[in-house]
């Protein structure tokens, strides 16, 4: 951890967090009063505040980002965007001259003779018509710019991996890992067990997971959790929240339904680059032959969230945050919905990739600064504490995630992800993958992304630097605290005892599970049907 992070996250962390939460609560009450008096059901986001000046000055960075993300078609459009931007600026300058000329003519009207006034009227009418044409050209150029900028991803750091992920470190590397060996740091190796069971076999044997009934009731890629599997899910949530709170995160339970423009502003698209549907859109059908109801009209703009990142990001949309509250950090618990749930192979088996699941999400805001790796905070709170940059805050998120996954005793690897694996909003992303012996491969359980100002410029989230009396855009970061089903997969497959036919519960979870040590057939686990 950098010296800046150490200074802001040191021994006084608990005191600072408590004080910040109290101040945050006061701000929250003020905000709720303001929103309740002004909000309407028809409110939408303002137009994005794209940083076109930065695009023009650093076009090579954006073209590089597009090419590394395999968006060559978007890269080819960047010169066109810049020409549109220059053209719009030139027209705005000429429009200023036009308005100045009109003002001069209007001022001279009162002193003009009758014949002069007739000529002035003609001139003013021509100016009005010309100005209208220029304004229309500007609108057309801005529409073209917005259409293309909607496709342009965030830039990338100089050291971003290009093709393959880079292994930053291993967690719980207590043995020499081999693909054929069960990665088990809690239990000894059991002789005579040739191939480890996967979570489906274990979960079915112990009465924890019912996929067949869920398929009948809801369709493919849904599931029932039963007995101690429910306790395990709730324990994982509480465990993740407890760690997040120690790092200064304020708990939230956001909605799982949002307006589509919020999902798009966060970088989520209805379909991925392969054309696969990603988002569940909500439609409320009216009775045939009747006028559309207000509810049905409103539903046309709604979707289910694939992650709490979207409503958490939207929480500060249109807001000017105080720098004294930064970094502002929320941890949200929500049900998440993914329309794509694997297309073939091992990802379609069991609960590794499903349509609906519980997820604990981390989200943070901090003032925008230089995003180079060597940059240090240039902002301070009124009390003199340095405000961490988004580069530093990303490392803090990663540290939190490592503590959560490492504390479970799971063998994992931390990855610096390549450009081709980053979403449009991400500047840099870390993943943590856990070894899942039943699946015979690594499985992603967390990710953490620094989105710099990509989301804040689309959501109009800014920060007032209190001791400088200036306002800047926020940098936003997000990360997984707990993707519940995947961690359940990892726990079942890694900590299953084939002799006892039971799963050993990680120590950090036992206090949330009635101090049990094992999940096994018995009191709370049996086949119900």
N, C-alpha and C positions, 0 to 999 in steps of 0.2 A: 504494500500500500504506500502511496506517495506521502511525503511530509505534509502536504496540504490536507489530505484525507485524515491523516493521523491527528492533525490539529483540530479538525472539526468533529472527529468521531472518537475522541479519546476518553479519558476517565470521567469527564463531566458529561458524558453522553446522556445518561439517565435524567440528570437535572435539566439539561437543555431540551430534551425531548418533551419532558413534562411541561415546561414553560411554553414551548412552541405549540403543544396541543391545546393548552388553555387559550392562547392567543388565537389559534386557528378556530376554536369553537366560537369565540366572540365574533370573528369575521364571518363565520358561517351564519350566525343568527342575523347579522346585518344583511347579508346577501339574500337569505330566504325572504326577508321582509320586502326587499327591493324586487325580487323576481315575482313574488306572489301578487304584487300590485301591477306588474307590467307584462307578465308573460301571457301569451295567447296560444291556442291550439294550432295556430297557423304560422307560428314563428319558424323561420328557417335561417340557415347560416348566411352571413354576408359573403360577398365574392372573395375568393382567396387573394391574399396579398403576396403574390409570387415575387421572389427576389430576382427580377429580370436584369437589374444592374449587375448582380453577381454572376448571372448566367453569361452576360455579354463579356464581362472581364475574364471569366474562367471557363470559356466554352470547351476548352480541351479537357477539363476535369469532368464535365458532364458527358462529353462524347466517350471518354474512357469508361465512365461508369456504365453507360448504356451498352457499350461493346462487351465489357466484362460480364454483364448480366445477360448477355445474348439478346439484346434488344437493338439489333443493328438498324432496324427500320426507324426506331425512335431517334437513334444517333444521327441518322441522315436528315431528320427534320430540324435539328437544333440550329443550323445556319439559317433556315427559313424563319424560325421563331425570332432570331436576333434581327433579321431584316424587317420583320413585322414590327418589332419593338422600336427599331430606329425610325421606321416610317411613321409610327404612331406618335413618337416624340416630336418629329419634324412637323407633323400636322398640328399637334398641340401648340407648338411655338407659333405657327402661322395663325392659328385660331386666336392666340393672345393678341397678335398684331391686328387681326380683324376686329376684335372687341375694342381695342384701343382706338382704331379708326372710327368705329361706330360711336363711341363715346364723344369723340371730338365733334362729329357731325351733329350729334344730339345737343351738345352744349352751344353750338353756333346757331341752332334753329331759332332761338328766341330773338336774336339780333338780325336775322336775315330778312331780306325784302320778300315780297310775294313771289316774284319770279325765282329768287334764290331758294325759297322754301319748296317750290315745286321740284326743283332739281335735287334738293336735299332728300325729299321724300322718295324720289326715284333711286337715288344713291343708297338710301337706307334699306329700301326693298331689295335691291341687288345684293347688298351686304348680308341681309338676313338670309336670302336664298343661298348665297355662297357659304355662309357659316353653317347652315343646315346641312349642306352637302359634305362639308369637311367633318362635321360632327358624326355624320353617318359613316364616313370612311373610317374614322377613329373607332367607332363601335364595331364595325366589321373586322378591323385589324385586331381589336381586343378580343373579339369572339374567336378568331383564329388562334390567337396566342393562348387563350384559356383552353381551347380544345387540345392543342399540342402539349401545353404544360401539364395537363392532367395525366399525360403519359410519361413525363420525364421523371425518373427516379432520383433519389438523393445521390449526392456524390459519395465517393469512397475514400478511405484513408490510403495513404501511399503504401502502407505495408499490408493491405488487405490480400489474403490468399486469393489466387486467381482461379485455380481449377479444383484443388482438393483442400479439405479442411486441415488445419494445423493443430496438432495435439499440444495443448498448453500444459496440462498436467494430468496425473491420475489421482483418483480418490480411493482410499483404502487399498493400496497396492500391496497387500500382504502376501502375495504369492506371484509366481510367474504365470501370467495369463496365457492360455492356449485356447483356440476356438472350441476344441472338443472337451474342455474341462469345465465343470461347474464352478462358476465364480462364487465361492461361498466363504465369507469371512466370519460368519457366526457359528457355522456347524462344521464338523470334521468331514473329510471325504469318506463316503460310504463305499466299501469294497463290494464288488459284484453288481453294482448298478451301472449298466452299460450306457443307457441313454436317459437323460433326465426327463421327467414329465414336464409338459408345459402347463401353463396356468389354467387352461380349459379342463384338462384331465384332473388336475389337483382341485380346482374349484368345484367341479362336478362331483368328485369323490367325497369331498367334505361338505357338500350341500351349500356352497357359498355363491355359486353363479348358476343361473338358469338362462341359457341362450335360446333353447328350443321354444319355450313358452313366450319369450319376448319376441321371437321371430313371428310366431303365430299372431300375437296381439298387435305388434307395431311394425314388423318387417325386419329385413336384414340389418345388422349392425346396431341392434338395440339389445339391452340385457337387463336382467333382474339381479340385484345383489340381495343376498339373504343372510340372516343370522349374523355371525361375527364379521362377515364382509362389510355389513353396514356399519358396525362398530369400527372397523378398520378405516373405512372412508371418513367417518366423523373424526377419528383420532388423527388421521393425516391432515385434515383441515385445521384442527386445533393446534397441532404441532407446528404447521407452517405459520399460522397466525401468531403463535407465541414467539417464534424466532423473528418474524417481521416486526412485531411490536418493539422488540429489543433494539431493532435498528431504526426506530423512530417512525414507523409507518402507522398511520391512522386507519382503523378498520372502516370498511364501507361494504354495503350490500346493494350493488347497483341493479338497475333493470336489465333484463335480457332481451328486451325489445327496444329498438332504436329507429330513428328515421334513417333512411338509406344514405342520405347525404353525409351523415356522421361517419358511417362505415367507409364511405368513399374518401372522406377527408383524412381518415386514418391510414389510407393506402390499401384498403380491402376492396376487391372488385367482385362483381357477381360471378365471374368466371376466371379461372386461372389461365396461364399462357397456353395450356393444352386444350382450352375450351371446356374444361370440366367445371360443372356448377359447384360453387363454393358456399353460397349463402342461401339460407331459407328465406324467401320473401313471403310476406303475410298478405293474404287476400281474403276479404270477407265478401262473399257473394250476396247480391240482393236477389229478391224473388223476381223471377222473370216477368217483364212487363211493367215493373214498378220503377219509380224514379230512384236513382242511387241515393242511399242514405248518407248522412254526414260521416257515420262510422265507416261505411264502405269506402268513401272517398279518402278518408284519412289512412285507411289500411293500405292503400295503394303505395304509400311512401314508407312503409315499415318493413323491417326485417328482423330476424333473430340473430343475436350476436354469436360469433364464433369464439369470442374471448371477451372478458370484462375490460380489456384494454380500450374498447370502443366507448362504452358509456363512461369509463373513468376519464378518458381523454376529453370527452364531451362535457364533463363536469365543470371544466374551467373555460369552456368555449365562450368567446366574447368578453372574457374577464381580464382585468388588469390586476395581477397578483402583487402583493407587497414583497419586496426583496427580503424583508425581515422574517418572512415565513418560509423562505427558500433555504434548502430544497424542500418543497412541499411534497409529501410522500403519502400515497394511499395504497392500501392492500384490500382488494375486493374479492368477495366470494360470490360465485354465480354459477348457474347452469349455462353451459356453452353448447352451441349447435353447429355442426359442420355437415353440409350437404354431401361433400365428398368424404367417403369413409373407406378408402382403399379400393383398388380395382382388381387386384389379383394377388395370388401368393399368400405368404404367411401373414401379411398385414390384415387380411380379411378374416382371419381366424381369431375368435375370442373377443376380448375387450381392448385390444391394443389400439385399434382405430375404429371409432364408433361415431354415431350421429349425435348423441347427447351424452354429456358428462359434466361432472363438477370440476371446477378449476379455481385455484386461488391465484390471483394476478397482482403483480406489483406495478405501480405507476408513479412517476415522479416528474416534477417540473423544476427547472433551475434557469437562471438568466443565460441568454446566449453569449458565448465568448468564442475566441479562436479555438478551433477544434483540432489543432495539431497535438500530437502526443506529448510534446514538451510544454504545452501551454499551462499556465497557472491561473488561478482565480484573480480577477481584477476587481471583484466586487466584495464588499464587506457589509455586514449588518450594522445597525446603529450601535450595537454593543461591541463592535470591533472584530467579530468572528468572520473568518473567510467563508465565502459561499463557494462550495465545490463546483467545478466545471462539469459539464456532461461527460467528458472523458473520464474524469475521476469518479463520477457518480456511477458510471457503468461498471467500473471495477468494484465499487461498493456493492452493487447488485449481484455481481458474480460471486463475491465473497459470501453474501447472504445465502445464495443458492447452494454454494459448495458446503456451507454449514448444514443446511437442511438435508441434502442428499448424503453427505458424508456422515451425518449423525445417524442415519438409518443403517449404516454399516454396509451399504451397497458398493460394489466395485464399479467405478465410473471413470469416464474420461471427459475432460473439459476441452472443448474445441473452439478455435477461432474459425468462424465459418467463411467459406469463399463467396465471392460476389454473386455467383450463379444461384446461391441458396438464400440470398437476402431478399426480403420483401421490398417493395418500391420505397417505403418510408425509411428503411434502415440505412444508417451510415456505417455501423459496425454491429456485429452480432456474435454472441457466444452461445453455444449449445452445451448441455451436459447430457451425455449418453450413458446409460447403465447397461451392464452386461446381463442379458436375459438368456440363461442356458436352455430353457425349453424352446425358445424361438431360435436359438443357435446363433444369435447376433446381438449387436448393440441396438439399443432403442432409445430414442430421444425422450427425455423427461422434463427438461427445462430449456428455455431460451431467454436471452436478455439482449435488448437492442437499444442503441442510442439513435434516436430519430432526428436529432438536432432540431432545426426549425421547420422541418417538412410538415408536421402535423399542426404546429402552432400557427403557421401562416395560412393554413386552410381553415383552422378553427378560430382564428383571431384571438389567440391567447398571448398576453404580453405580461411583462414584469416591470413594475415601477421601482427603480433603484432609489431608495429613500434618501440616502445621504448624497446623491448626485442630482436629484430631481430630474431624472431622465427616464425614458420608457424604452424598453427593448423587447423583442420577441423572446418567448420562452424556448428552451430546449426541452424536449420530452423524452422520457425513457420508459421502457416497459420490460417486464420479465415475469416468467412463471415462478410462482412460489410452490405450487403443487398441482400437477396434472394427475388427478386422483387415479383414474383407471390404469394408467401406465405404471404408476408406482405400485399399485396393487399387483399388477403383472410381475413386476420385478421382485416384490416381497415373496409372492407365492412360489416363484420359480427358483429363487436363490435360497430361501430358508425352509424349504420343504424337507422333512426328515422321512425318507422312504421306509425306514424300519418302523418308526413310531406311527407313520402315516399322519403326520401333523405338521403344522407350519409354526416355526418359532417367531414370536413377535419381537421386533427390535425394541431394545430397552427404552428408547425415548418415547415410544408409543404406549407403553404398558400403563402408565398413570391415567391415560385417557381410555383404557379398556379394562377397567375394574382390576388392574394389577395382574391380569392374566399373563402367563408366559407362553402359552401355546394356543393355537387355533386347531381344534380337533373335533371329531365326531363326538357329540355328547349333548350337554345342556342346551346350547343355543344353536346347534347346527344339526340339521337332519333334512332328509328329503320330505318336502311337504306334500308332494303328489306322487 
